């Protein structure tokens, strides 16, 4: 299928999922083509008719030459100048899913008409999503003023003799990556939160705890709609479980606080989604062109800070910190599940000497949770000495994206160990889970079977965590996940 783009309303989370995750191609609709062609004609007419107009990177130079109007022949040379770099980043390479998301969000300014880019260059970018090999984009070292290094890495092959005035700056300026990366993270976050809720519900079910802390009667009291949604999630998984087997005493804090912790995660996910939707619907170029209908008689160009998106890196920071908190809660529950005083199971069945035990994984979980806390340290604007006379500010977008991804992956490991421990507790107690968790438990055991003899439990935990990650990234339809809504 091909996604048709006519206006900014077509840039949604569902559209991004279809293009970035499912590999759909894109094309410009008739309305978008008319808008882009009209803006292009108006822009070129303004350059010709308004003597001395300052248009960064078109009639002026870059950097400290932004104040200097270039002679016509130098303007033409600047427009066709080959890219002076292709890539300077190193390390782990971004998955195709993320690269496609960034290319998709580069089209926002083009479709709006405010980039005044040539239709040929706009189509060349859209064609990068037709299934051809994608640019290789390493993750470390991409953060720069705006998104300059990343955009060169993506589009340097489109810069050169065939470029027309304004095209190169429209490719490498503005925030062409932030909306795509925000959207990708938001789609993954909503799905990861659902898996986390299922694992914590399985843990509560295995420990036979009272459902009081997530009683729907609490929703009018707590007010917070996200905590109410957390109650609904937990209740949905736990409904129909054998109430006679539940302990009547107050559950430990790591379970009692689940509605608050999961509610906070869901709130953070919603903030990330809101930031992504705003970024996907917003013109972010620098400079921005207004045609003669908006700015008579010739139109005008406005320099902006559209290349800097603080909601992107702060939203990713908040999400990473929420994941780290859940990792600590999971580690605490893993420890508690292996105590007979908590589960009611004989301690000997959980001792380190038992061949049925997952007890030693509780030690591993705490170490992993501490790693999550370290990885979730926020990515903030770094001190930058400036370059060529500019007063540049570096946007830590890629550092924040990497931190969120690594923290999320570490949480997946903690969730895998918690799910395996809950599975083992149910097996030892010879109990079935609540009906809403039965299919989920079957999938968990498909990757981390019940422990009956000594084996490599670390490898099993990694296998289950990878299965969680694959389902979250949309690579497999598993663990009850369905395509995220737009």
N, C-alpha and C positions, 0 to 999 in steps of 0.2 A: 504493500500500500504506500501511497504518497500523501503526506500531510500538506494541505494547501494553506499558505499564509497570506492573509489579506490585510490584517491590521494587528495592533498590539493585543487585542483581545484573544488572538489565537495563540499567544504564548502563555500556556497554562502548565501546571504540574503534570496533568495527564498528557498533554502534548509532548512535554519533555520526556516523560516516561516512554511514550511510543517511539520517539525518535532516538533517544539515548540508550534505552534499555532493550527495546524491541527491534531496533535497526530500521525503522521506517525512513524513507527518503522524504525530502521536502521540496516544494516548488512554490513560486510566488504566484498568487492569484492575480486576476486582471486588475482589481482595485489597487493592489500593492504596486503593480507595474506602472499603472497610471500615476500614482503618487510619486514614485521614485523618479520617473521620467520628468514629471513636471518640476519637481524639486531640483533635479539636475540642470534642466534648462535655465531655471531661475537663478541658480547659483552661478553658472558660467556667465550669464548675462550680467550679474552684479559685478563679477570680477572684471569684466570688460568695460562696464559703464561707470564704475565708481573709482576714479583715480585715487591711488594711495590707500585703498582699503586694506586694513590689517587682517589677514586670515592666517592663523598660525600654521606653518608647514606648507602653505600654498603660495601666498604672496610674500611671506616672511620666511626667515630661516628658523631653525630649531634652537632650543636652549637659550643661551645669552644673545643669539641673533634674532630673537622673537621681535625685537624693536625695529629691525632693519627691513625695509621694503626692498625686495630683490628685483633686479631688472628682468624683463620678460624672458630673455634667453636662459637666465639662471633659474627662473621659476620652472621652465620646461625641463631643465636638467634635473632639478630637485624632484620633480614629479616622476621621472623615469629612473631615478638612481637605484641601483641594485641594493638589496638589503645588506647592511654592513655586519650583520650577524645572523646565524641560523639557530644556534642553541649554545647556552653556557651552563645549563643545569646538569646535574649528575644524580646517580642513585636510582632508587626504585621508580619504575615507569608507571604513569597513571594508566588505569585500565581504559579500554576503548569506550566503555560506558561514560566515563568522566570526560574524555576527549570529545566525544560526540555531544555531550551536554554543553560544553564550552563553545563548540562551533555553532550549535543551535542558538545559543544566546548572543552570539556575535551578530545575528541577523536582526536583532531587535531594532537597533538604530537604523538599519537599512530600510526596513519595512515602514518605519515611522516617517521617512522622508527627510528627517532632520540631519541625516549624515550627508545628504547630497552626493552620495557615492555614485559612480557610474554603474549602470545596470549590468555591464559585463563583469565587473568585479564582484558585485553582489551575487550574481549567478554562479560565479566561480567558487565562492564560499559555500553557497547552498549545495553545489555539486559535490563538495567534499563529503556529503552525507549520503551519497548514492551507493555506498558499499565498497568503494575503492579503499586501498590501504590508507590508514590514518597516520598523521605525523607522530613520531615517537616523542613523548613529553615526559622527561624525567622530573621528579617532584622536588628534589633538594636544590635550592639555589635559584628558584624562580621568582621569589619575592623581590620586588623592585619598585621604583616610583610608578604608581598606577599598576598596570599589569604588563609593562613594556616587554620584559624578557619572555614571558609566556606567549604574548601575542606575536612576537617575532618568531618564536619556535613554531607556532601554528601556521603562520601566513607568510613567512619569508619567501616561499616559492612563488607567491603571487606579486612580489615586488620586483620591479625592473622595467625593461624597455616597453612592455605593454601597459604599464600603469599610466593612468591619466591623472590630471590635477585633482587633488583632494583624496584620491583612492588610498594611497599608502597611509596617510594619517588616519583615515577611517578604519583601516585594518588594525593599527597598532595603538590607537588611543581609545579613551573611554574604558568602561569596565565590561569587556567582552566575555570574561571568564566567571566573574563573581555570581551572576544570576544562575548560570548552569551548575556551578559547584554547589551553590546554596540549594538549588532544586534537587540535585542528586542526593545531597545529605538529608534533606527533609523527607524524601521518599523512603530512604533507608531507615531513617529514625522512627517513622510511624510504624514500620513493620517490625523493627527491633523491639520497640516498646510492647508490641503484642506478644512476641515470643517471651520477653522478660516476664510479663504478667502470667503467661501460661506456666513458666518454670516456677515462679513464686507460689502460684496456686497449687501446683503439684507438691511443692515442699510443705505447704500448710496441710494439704490432704494427707500426706505421708505421716506428718507429725500428729495427726488426729486433733488438730486444734479447733476450738470453738470458732464459729463464723462471726462472732459478735463484732470484732473490729471493722468488718466490712458489711455490716448490716445496712440495708437500704434505708432503714428508719433514720440513720445518721445524716443522710444527704441534706435535708432541710436545715440541719444544725450547722454543718460545716460550711455551707454556702458555696464553696469553691466548685465550679462546674467540672474542673479537671479531676478533682478528688472524687466527685460523684461519678465521673466516667471510669475512674479506677475501681470504684466499688462495683460498678456494673460489669466490668471486665472480669474481676475476681469471682463475682457471683455467677457469671455465665459459665465459667470453668468448673465451679464447685457445686453447682446446683444438682440436686438429686443424690448427693453423697449420703452415706448411712449416718444419720444424726445420732443414733444411739451410741456410736463408737467414739464420738467426739469428746475430748476432755472438756470439763465444765469450768476449769480454772482459767485465770487470765493468761493468755499466751505471752511468751517473752517479747521484749520490745522490738526485736528485729522482724517479727511477724506483725505485731500490733501496729507498727508504724508504716506498714505496707501501703495503706491507702494514701497517706501523706507523701511518701516517697514516690510511688508510682504516679500520683496526682501531679507532683512537681515535674516529673519526667514528661508527662503528657502536656503540661503547660509549656515546658521548654520546647517540645516538638511543635506545638502550635505557634510559638513565637518564631521558630525557624521556618515553618511553612509560610507564615505571614510575611517574613522578610523575603523569602524566595518569590512569593507571588508579587510583592511590590517591585522587586528588582526585575522580574520578568515582564512587567507591564510598564516600565519606566525608561524614558530616553536617558542615556548616560554618557553621551558623546562629549568630546571636547576638541574643537568648539562645536556649538550647535548652530544650525542654520535655520532661519525663519524666512520663508519666501515673501514675495511682494504683497501677497494677500494679507499676511500677518504683520508685515513691517513695510508699508509702502514708503517710497515708490519703487525701491530696488531690492528690498529684502535686507537682512542684516545677519551678522555672525556674532555670537556671544560666547566668550570663553567661560568655561565652567570647571567645577571640581568633580565632574561625573565619573572620573577614573578612580575615585576613592569611595569605597562602600564600607563604612564602619559596621553596619548591621551584619555584613557577611562574616567578618572574622570574629566579631563579638558573639554572634549567634552560634557559630561553630565552637567557640570557647565555652559558652554556657552549656551546649549539648555535651561536650567532652566531660565537663565537671559533673553533669547529671549522671552520665554513664559511670564515672568513677565512684560516685556515691552508691550506686546500685551494686557495683562490684564489691564494695565493703560490706553492704547488707548481705549479699549472697555468701561471702566468706564466713560471716558470723553465723548464718543459718546452717551452713555446711558443718561447722564445728558443733552447733547445738543438736543437729540431727543425729550425731553419733554418740549422744549421751542418753543412756537408758532412762535417766530421770526426766528427760524431755519427751522422748518418743514412747516410753513404756516398754521398749524392747530390752531383753536381757543384755547387760553390758558385754558379756562374753562374746555375743554375736558381732559386736562392733569393735572388739579389741584388735590391736595390731597383730595379734597372733591368729586371728580367725582367717581362714581361707575365703570366707564370704565377705570380707570387709573392704569398704572403700575408705576406711578411717584415715590412712596416710594421705589421701587426697585433700583432707582438710588442712594439712600443713601446706601443701602446694597452693591451695586457694588463697591463703593469707598473703603469701609471697606475690602471687599474681595480682591480687587486689592492690597491694602497695605499688606495683608497677603501674597500674591504672591511675593511681593518684599522682605519680610522677609524670606520666604522659599527659595528664590533664592540666598541667601548668599552662596558664593562658599565653597565647601568642599576642604580643602587644607591639605597637609601633616601635621599631628599633631606632636608636640614635644613628643618624646618617650624616656624614660630613658634607654632603652636597657634591655636585659634580659640574664642571664647566660653568661655574658661576650661578647655577640654579639652586634654589632652596627646596630641594626635593624632600618629600615625605614618603617613606616606604610603607606600602600596605601589606600586612602579614597574612595575606589570604591563603597562600599555599601552606604556610606553616600551620595555620589554624585547621585547614582541611586535613592535613596529615595527622595532626594531634587528635582530632576528632575520630578519624578512622582507626588509628592505633588504639586509642582508649576503648572504642567500641569493640574492636577485635579482642582486646583483653577482657572486657566484660563478657563477651561470648564464651571465653574459656571458663570464667567463674560460673556462668549460667550452666554450662555443660557439666561441670563437676557437681553443682547443686542438683541438676536434673538426674544425674547418675546416682547420687546419694539418696534422693527421694525414691527413685526406682528401686534401689537396693532395700530401702526400709520397707517398702510395700511388699517386696518379695519375701523378706525375712519374716514379716508379720503375716504373710499369706493372705494379703488383702488386695482387693481390686480398687482402682481409683474411682473417683466420681465419674459418672458417665461422660461429662463434658471434657474429661481429660484422657479418656481411654485411647482414642486415636493418637493423641499427642504422645502418650506414654509408649505406644507401639512404635512410633517413629524414633523416639529416643532410644529405645532398646534395640532398634535396628542398627544404630550406630555405636551404642555403648551397651552391649548385652549384659545381663545380670552376671555378677561375678560368682563363679563357682570354683575357680582355682586360680593360682597365681598367674598373672599375665601382665603385659605392659599397659597399665591403666592410663599412663600419661598419653600414649598414642591414641587410646580410645577417646580420651577427653578431647584431644585435638581433632579427631575425626568428627565428633559430635559438634564441636565448635565450628568447624569448617562447614558442616551441613547447615547449621544455623545461618552462618554468613552467606552461603550460597542461596538459601531461601530468601534472606533479607535483600540480597542484591538482585533478586529476580531471576537467578540462573536456574532455579528449580521451583516447582510448585510443591511445597512441602510445609509441614507443621501448621496447616490451617491458614496459610497466608494466601491472599488473593491480590490482584493488582491494586495498587494504592489509588485512591480517588484523586481527581484533579481539583 
